[in-house]
Amino acid sequence: MPGMTGADFGTTGLQLVLLRRLADHQPGLVEDALRELGCDRAAMRGANRRWQATLRARGFPQGTARLHVLLGPPQSQEPRMLGDLACRALRWPVPLWPALRFEALAGPGGRVWNEWLVRAPGEPSPVLSGPQDLTPWSCTVEEVARAFAPAVPMEGDAPTRWRLALGGGRVAHFTYGLLSRVDGL
């Protein structure tokens, strides 16, 4: 792993990592996305192995430095306050979802607290007027929480997963912040 550069991994590698986790809930959509990228499942698994190895590699930069090496400089970054704690939101484009960005939320010292997909600045949010509008890969955690307030956050079943209780027995599942499925529809 040491010596790997953004050119070795880059945007395609990031998208393959995202697809690897998204495949758990939407294998058909993932197959379509792999065809669009001109990649196969072996490439997806390989990219995920490399990504995971960088998380554990001694001597490989950690935090935002890891993301800079793997993905290059972010397309945008901005300060963000979480209560009274100052942090930074760094964003990279993901061409499979042109209206979204891969966002890393980093605290003091560049430690990454969260990585997920968010709506790109200036892009309109989808209209979510009811449960029928909750289709896989159409919206983010923040958009669903806002549309179905007071949605209740629930613990996810993996570090890259979140859940929201929407009421009426419905639970929305998200992978890397992107809607994967809704139970109870």
Helices and strands as residue ranges (DSSP letters): H 10-22, H 27-37, H 41-56, H 63-71, E 76-82, E 85-93, E 100-106, G 108-110, E 112-119, G 131-133, H 141-147, E 152-154, E 161-167, E 170-175, E 178-183
